[in-house]
């Protein structure tokens, strides 16, 4: 297996949108500085520019700059607004996919699964910025962002997901998503690309939902053709139980592309303070056959889907204050979101569990941030 290239090597392959005349700073150095500054908790291109000028010539040369001083905020602004956001996302997403592909052999049995969900850049949206809704693909393992596309205001996630899927290597992967993206064309695209899907079925697919609900209401249909799995969790002042039932009984009945099994998840929550019990039932469909996935496997994938919310979107908002950012020009909102995604992924790969604490530590030791990018150890301090 080939070793994974360092992040700095991947950044060096980015196409430069600038004209040769008047170009003063290498593109790779500017992007590397932006990612390193984000690792240290800096949240705007102005703060990145100030951070880059604190540590002197040795630091700037290590990043790849050829001049004594690193760029000012205006230079970062001009670059970021013109940067090809699609190329940037693709480049950094490929690096994260390569990281997953080169994980240690003893961990190779971990399921290759990716969660897809959307997130709005609320602060930028309030300023009237275009393309402030981003659709991301985040691996269940480590929570690495493998791809991201902007959703045009004139369309929606259902249309944008095809662009996102086209940029992912789906063969052998399980794609999880919520009910909004439960569409036949999306299922077909995933299957044709060699992947599998796990979709939640709600009222936006009324006929499919009714068929699945009817099957689970009939003991005769389920007899001898279903498996079950249960989990219990205690925390946040409540106990939650999840019961998943999985069956292939509708495999020859439903016409959904590639479908093999359907499932029902019953959730029951008990408030430990009041004793109040609440619950809900939801349904789903998957292209994974009974031979490849039992009830325990499906329940684990359903739960792990939310790594995209808890391990990515939440961290971007709380640790990096993404929703407070009001950048609004050109590609800047998505470019800054990509830097946040990359910083989170770099820290996850390095074994960090608390992203906020890691950023505080790196802010005090910036050369360590450069080492995480792949700057040779001989130049670090």
JODARA-V493661 format. One record per backbone hydrogen bond with DSSP energy under -0.5 kcal/mol. CO is the residue of the C=O (numbers start at 1). NH is the residue of the N-H. E is the energy in kcal/mol with one decimal. If there is no record, write none. Layout:
CO/NH/E, CO/NH/E
This chain:
6/10/-1.7, 7/11/-2.5, 8/12/-1.3, 10/13/-1.6, 11/14/-1.8, 15/17/-0.6, 20/23/-1.6, 22/24/-0.5, 26/30/-1.8, 27/31/-2.4, 28/32/-2.5, 29/33/-2.4, 30/34/-2.0, 31/35/-2.4, 32/36/-2.7, 33/37/-2.8, 34/38/-1.9, 35/39/-2.2, 36/40/-1.2, 37/42/-2.6, 38/41/-1.9, 44/48/-2.3, 45/49/-2.0, 46/50/-2.0, 47/51/-2.6, 48/52/-2.2, 49/53/-0.7, 50/53/-0.8, 51/54/-1.5, 51/55/-0.5, 56/60/-1.8, 57/61/-2.7, 58/62/-1.9, 59/63/-1.4, 60/64/-0.8, 60/65/-2.4, 61/64/-0.7, 72/76/-1.7, 73/77/-2.5, 74/78/-2.4, 75/79/-2.0, 76/80/-3.0, 77/81/-2.1, 78/82/-0.7, 79/82/-0.9, 79/83/-1.5, 81/331/-1.3, 83/85/-1.1, 84/88/-2.4, 85/89/-2.6, 86/90/-2.4, 87/91/-2.5, 88/92/-2.4, 89/93/-2.4, 90/94/-2.2, 91/95/-1.6, 92/96/-1.7, 93/97/-2.1, 94/98/-2.4, 95/99/-2.0, 96/100/-1.9, 97/101/-2.0, 98/102/-1.1, 99/102/-0.7, 100/103/-1.2, 104/107/-1.8, 105/108/-1.9, 107/110/-1.6, 111/113/-1.1, 112/174/-2.2, 113/140/-2.9, 113/141/-0.5, 114/176/-2.6, 115/138/-3.0, 116/178/-0.5, 117/136/-2.7, 119/134/-3.1, 120/122/-1.2, 121/125/-2.5, 122/126/-2.2, 123/127/-0.8, 124/127/-0.5, 124/129/-2.1, 125/128/-1.9, 132/121/-3.3, 132/134/-0.6, 133/151/-3.3, 134/119/-2.5, 134/136/-0.5, 135/149/-2.3, 136/117/-1.7, 137/146/-2.5, 137/147/-1.1, 138/115/-3.4, 139/143/-0.7, 140/142/-0.6, 141/144/-0.9, 144/139/-2.9, 144/146/-0.8, 147/137/-2.6, 149/135/-3.1, 150/152/-0.7, 151/133/-0.5, 152/155/-2.0, 156/159/-0.7, 156/160/-2.3, 157/161/-2.3, 159/162/-1.0, 159/163/-0.6, 160/163/-0.7, 160/164/-1.7, 161/165/-3.1, 162/166/-1.8, 163/167/-0.8, 164/167/-0.9, 165/168/-1.6, 168/170/-1.0, 170/173/-2.7, 173/175/-0.5, 173/196/-2.5, 174/114/-2.8, 174/176/-0.6, 175/198/-2.4, 176/116/-2.2, 177/200/-0.9, 178/181/-1.0, 179/182/-1.8, 181/183/-1.7, 183/187/-2.3, 184/188/-2.6, 185/189/-2.1, 186/190/-2.1, 187/191/-2.2, 188/192/-2.6, 189/193/-1.3, 190/195/-2.4, 191/194/-1.7, 194/172/-2.1, 196/175/-3.4, 197/287/-1.7, 198/177/-1.5, 199/285/-2.5, 200/202/-0.6, 201/283/-0.9, 202/205/-2.0, 203/206/-0.6, 205/209/-2.7, 206/210/-2.4, 207/211/-2.3, 208/212/-2.2, 209/213/-2.9, 210/214/-2.4, 211/215/-1.7, 212/216/-2.0, 213/217/-1.1, 215/218/-1.1, 217/219/-0.7, 218/221/-0.6, 218/222/-1.4, 219/223/-1.6, 222/225/-2.1, 225/248/-1.1, 227/246/-2.9, 229/244/-3.0, 231/242/-2.4, 233/240/-3.1, 235/238/-1.2, 237/272/-2.2, 237/273/-0.6, 238/235/-2.6, 239/270/-2.8, 240/233/-2.4, 241/268/-2.4, 242/231/-2.0, 242/244/-0.5, 243/266/-2.7, 244/229/-2.0, 245/264/-2.3, 246/227/-2.2, 247/262/-2.5, 248/251/-1.8, 250/253/-1.3, 250/254/-2.4, 256/259/-1.7, 261/286/-2.4, 262/247/-2.5, 263/284/-2.1, 264/245/-2.4, 264/266/-0.5, 265/267/-0.6, 265/282/-2.3, 266/243/-2.4, 267/280/-1.7, 268/241/-2.7, 269/271/-0.5, 269/278/-2.6, 270/239/-2.1, 270/272/-0.6, 271/275/-2.9, 276/271/-3.0, 278/269/-3.7, 280/267/-3.0, 282/265/-3.0, 283/201/-3.2, 284/263/-2.2, 285/199/-2.9, 286/260/-2.8, 286/261/-1.9, 289/292/-1.0, 289/293/-1.8, 294/298/-2.1, 295/299/-2.6, 296/300/-2.0, 297/301/-2.0, 298/302/-2.5, 299/303/-2.2, 300/304/-2.6, 301/305/-1.3, 303/306/-1.3, 304/307/-2.0, 305/308/-1.6, 306/310/-2.8, 307/311/-2.2, 307/312/-0.5, 308/313/-2.4, 309/314/-2.7, 312/316/-2.5, 313/317/-1.9, 314/318/-3.1, 315/319/-1.7, 315/320/-1.5, 316/322/-2.3, 321/324/-1.1, 321/325/-0.7, 322/325/-1.2, 329/332/-2.1, 331/335/-2.6, 332/336/-2.8, 333/337/-1.7, 334/338/-2.2, 335/339/-1.9, 336/340/-1.8, 337/341/-2.5, 338/342/-2.5, 339/343/-2.4, 340/344/-2.4, 341/345/-2.3, 342/346/-2.8, 343/347/-2.1, 344/348/-2.4, 345/349/-2.8, 346/350/-1.6, 347/352/-2.6, 348/351/-1.6, 353/355/-0.8, 354/358/-2.0, 355/359/-2.3, 356/360/-1.9, 357/361/-2.1, 358/362/-2.5, 359/363/-2.0, 360/364/-0.9, 361/364/-0.7, 361/365/-0.8, 365/368/-1.6, 365/369/-0.7, 366/369/-0.5, 366/370/-1.5, 367/371/-1.8, 368/372/-1.6, 369/373/-0.9, 370/373/-0.7, 370/374/-0.7, 370/375/-2.1, 371/374/-0.9, 373/8/-2.5, 376/379/-2.1, 377/380/-1.1
